[in-house]
Amino acid sequence: MTSLRASVMQPVVQLTDVSKHYLAGKVDAPAIKGVSLAIPRQRFSMLVGPSGSGKTTLLNLIGCIDKATAGSVFVDGEDVASMPDDALSDFRARNIGFIFQNFSLIPVLSAYENIEYPLLLIGTPAALRRDRTIAMLEAVGLIDQRNQRPNQLSGGQKQRVAIGRALIKQPALVLADEPTANLDSTTGAAIIALMRTMQQTRSTTFVFSTHDPQLMSHSDETFSIRDGELVDHASRTSTC
């Protein structure tokens, strides 16, 4: 019980003196400059800042899509910065879900198949895939649309598919890059409510990169990024 409690208390993401530089020709361009932060579990955490501030780069480092130039990156207790590429890809596939502003659904697959797809990638047995996919379709309110392809769905329905796909493998962490950017305010509010429900019922941590004031108003943790540096951190007391 003690180890379980310690695991829950341990940050899902821990960055220490993380920097990321890119080469633009012969010019060394720093995108992230010595950022240290800890993201608690089972919360809505937001990376906010102006365009070009580095928040998407930071999200990519947390999501194991990119590697830091310097510093340490721990995700769900694992030192991902030191992992070889194959191990990093496997860790990402099993432990991190992604939601994008343009939905990034596979157009030739149905809603059911898009949600099921991550389970195929990690070798989940067929019967378990079916049970979990049907349960997830019901959870995101799309059981009646399960056979429709993305071009037959509204923007809000597409994002519900994307949320279901991100959560289907029961990840410790879901990263969402501007998930409400392409939605009207009413649909955006419904998507935020759905993500909050899923976060609370499944004990999932959501980390957002966003400009959306409506989404930001729901933040439990806000990390403000400017010119590649962490300039502020605000925390709201949990009511859960």
C-alpha positions, -999 to 999 in steps of 0.1 A, spaced: 0 0 0 29 23 9 46 18 -25 13 23 -43 7 56 -25 43 66 -33 38 59 -69 6 80 -70 25 109 -53 55 107 -77 52 132 -105 42 116 -138 67 139 -156 100 152 -141 122 175 -161 156 187 -147 176 214 -164 163 204 -198 175 221 -229 168 215 -266 188 231 -294 182 228 -332 207 235 -359 195 260 -385 223 258 -410 254 266 -390 234 285 -364 226 269 -330 190 278 -322 179 271 -286 142 262 -283 142 251 -246 166 266 -221 172 249 -188 136 240 -179 129 221 -147 94 212 -137 73 184 -122 38 175 -135 16 158 -109 -5 127 -116 -42 127 -123 -45 164 -130 -52 188 -159 -18 205 -165 -13 231 -192 18 245 -210 9 280 -221 27 308 -238 28 327 -271 36 311 -305 72 303 -307 76 301 -269 87 265 -270 57 248 -255 51 224 -284 88 215 -283 84 208 -246 53 186 -253 74 167 -278 101 160 -253 76 148 -227 59 127 -254 92 110 -264 88 123 -299 120 143 -296 151 140 -273 166 167 -251 200 181 -259 208 183 -222 192 175 -189 171 146 -176 135 137 -186 116 111 -165 81 100 -176 61 76 -154 93 69 -134 114 60 -165 145 78 -177 134 83 -213 163 106 -222 187 77 -219 166 51 -238 177 39 -272 153 47 -301 136 13 -302 130 12 -265 117 48 -266 93 40 -294 79 10 -275 76 30 -243 57 58 -261 34 33 -278 24 17 -244 24 46 -220 15 78 -238 -16 89 -256 -19 118 -280 -47 142 -290 -41 167 -318 -59 198 -330 -64 184 -365 -76 150 -350 -50 130 -370 -74 101 -376 -68 74 -403 -93 83 -430 -98 48 -444 -107 34 -409 -140 36 -391 -144 52 -357 -142 17 -342 -110 9 -361 -93 42 -353 -99 37 -316 -88 0 -317 -56 8 -337 -33 15 -307 -42 -19 -293 -32 -36 -325 2 -19 -324 10 -33 -289 -3 -68 -297 -35 -69 -276 -55 -101 -281 -85 -98 -304 -112 -105 -278 -98 -80 -253 -94 -54 -282 -131 -58 -290 -143 -55 -254 -122 -24 -247 -130 -7 -280 -167 -11 -275 -165 1 -239 -145 31 -251 -170 39 -279 -197 39 -252 -176 61 -229 -171 88 -255 -207 86 -268 -200 72 -302 -214 37 -301 -239 46 -328 -212 60 -351 -188 31 -347 -189 22 -384 -186 57 -397 -153 70 -412 -138 104 -402 -153 122 -433 -188 112 -420 -182 127 -386 -185 162 -372 -155 180 -357 -166 172 -322 -172 136 -331 -137 133 -346 -122 147 -314 -142 122 -294 -127 94 -315 -92 109 -309 -98 110 -272 -110 74 -273 -79 64 -293 -56 82 -268 -72 65 -238 -78 30 -252 -44 16 -240 -49 30 -205 -19 53 -206 -4 70 -176 -2 102 -196 -22 119 -224 -7 148 -243 -30 171 -261 -17 198 -285 -44 225 -289 -73 199 -288 -100 225 -290 -85 248 -316 -106 236 -345 -139 235 -326 -166 261 -319 -170 272 -283 -200 250 -276 -183 219 -290 -151 228 -273 -168 230 -240 -183 195 -245 -149 181 -254 -133 197 -223 -161 182 -201 -155 148 -217 -118 149 -211 -123 160 -175 -147 131 -170 -123 106 -185 -94 121 -164 -114 116 -132 -129 82 -139 -97 67 -153 -71 85 -131 -53 97 -162 -30 127 -163 -37 152 -192 -10 177 -203 -22 203 -228 -4 228 -250 -30 255 -256 -39 291 -263 -76 285 -256 -89 306 -226 -118 283 -222 -96 253 -218 -71 272 -196 -98 281 -172 -101 244 -163 -63 240 -155 -52 224 -123 -15 232 -130 -3 260 -154 32 262 -166 40 294 -185 67 292 -212 83 322 -228 114 323 -251 121 287 -242 121 292 -204 97 284 -176 86 318 -163 57 309 -140 39 280 -124 5 282 -108 -13 253 -90 -50 250 -81 -59 230 -51 -75 197 -61 -111 193 -53 -112 156 -62 
